[in-house]
Amino acid sequence: MKIERVETFVLRTPLGADTFYSSQAQFPERTSLLVRLTTTDGVVGWGEGGQYGPPEPVQSCIDDVLAGRLVAAPDASPGVIWDLLYSTTRDYGQKGPYIEAISAIDIALWDIMGKTLNTSVSTLIGGRFRKSVKAYGTGGYYSSAGFVPGRDLDELSDTVSGYAADGFGMLKIKVGLLDVRDDARRVIAVREALGDDFTLLADANHAYNSSSAIAMGRVLEDHGFQFFEEPVPPEDRQGYARVRSRLDIPIAGGEAEYTRYGFRDFIAGGCVDIIQPDICVCGGISEVQRIVALASTHNLRTIPHVWGSGIALAAALQVCAALPLAPYTHVPRPLQNEPVVEFDRTRNPLRDDLLTSEFELVDGYVRVPAGAGLGVDVDPAVVERYRVGGSDIRSTAA
């Protein structure tokens, strides 16, 4: 197959009163960078990148550097293009926006290949182990009231209770913005609101050094949390290893890591029990397969990180459908050895409105789209509604 047309779309929507905070930043808006590729046969594929910061740098990597190489390539098969684009940008693009750009292109190429062959991406990358994936809600962020310790505890309890009422049996909350002592009060409030049998996870967004992470981890252990995500900055491999050696709670991380090379060193450093590659960041579907293979040789679990539009969630569901149990057991156990999918609960029109069909939570599971490619269709009217910039690059032979 050959690509004739490359279009990029910067999407942005303000959140207004729904603005929220993690340990690292305020989130007053949701943004993303979508890419739409069209083949010479008229087949269209969608991909996504650019969720972690301003999407414009990712757009520039595609428009100004990668698109020309893509339309000039005689074979636009995902594996061929991935190697071409990474190899030609290796000297200056081993991490960051270039890899996010390659991720977006790669996802779109897999979408095209699936549509061309009339089969799902999960079938193409090895086959489906499951038709639906257990979801964990991501919520329990900080509001502006939460800057004053204790002020938002009732609001937090009501919020997480609402997630349980929606059908979630598993929830990830945020820690790290406050002192360990004050965040412990939030942990206790959530546990008391949801009860002892509810599965809880925690994400610090790399807020701590190793000693404060260990202190927070002990709080989480005392209240039965099932993993502790990004306890220390991604560069602090020794800190990760120290935290992991001092705690029994599984340590998760990797959303800020890129390609198999980054995960090779992350895993070799003994940093984590669970790796969390973001498909729209780490190199796309092609690269996440290599990362999963690497993790499997160390008997580590893979739980993809998801932060973006409906395209990001569709790609994660296709990948999760094709992940084997790690390790195998006769009866799968979600989170323990069967993959789960992140289902962010903050307001996000780019996820909830972008597609012509919605993702539904049924008995705590989200069904993997069954159609060809990613299995979803983008509503062009919604793209135009939230679009603030974009480009259209065509083959000179078109």
Secondary structure, 3 states (H helix, E strand, C coil): CCEEEEEEEEEEEECHHHCEECCCCEECEEEEEEEEEEECCCCEEEEEECCCCCCHHHHHHHHHHHHHHHHHCCCCCHHHHHHHHHHHHCCCCCCCHHHHHHHHHHHHHHHHHHHHHCCEHHHHCCCCCCCEEEEEEECCCECHHHHCCCCCHHHHHHHHHHHHHCCCCEEEEECCCCCHHHHHHHHHHHHHHHCCCCEEEEECCCCCCHHHHHHHHHHHHHCCCCCEECCCCCCCHHHHHHHHHHCCCCEEECCCCCHHHHHHHHHHCCCCCEECCECCCCCHHHHHHHHHHHHHCCCCEECCECCCCHHHHHHHHHHHHCCCCCCCCCCCCECCCECEEEEECCCCHHHHCCECCCCCEECCEEECCCCCECCCCECHHHHHHHEEEEEEEECCCC
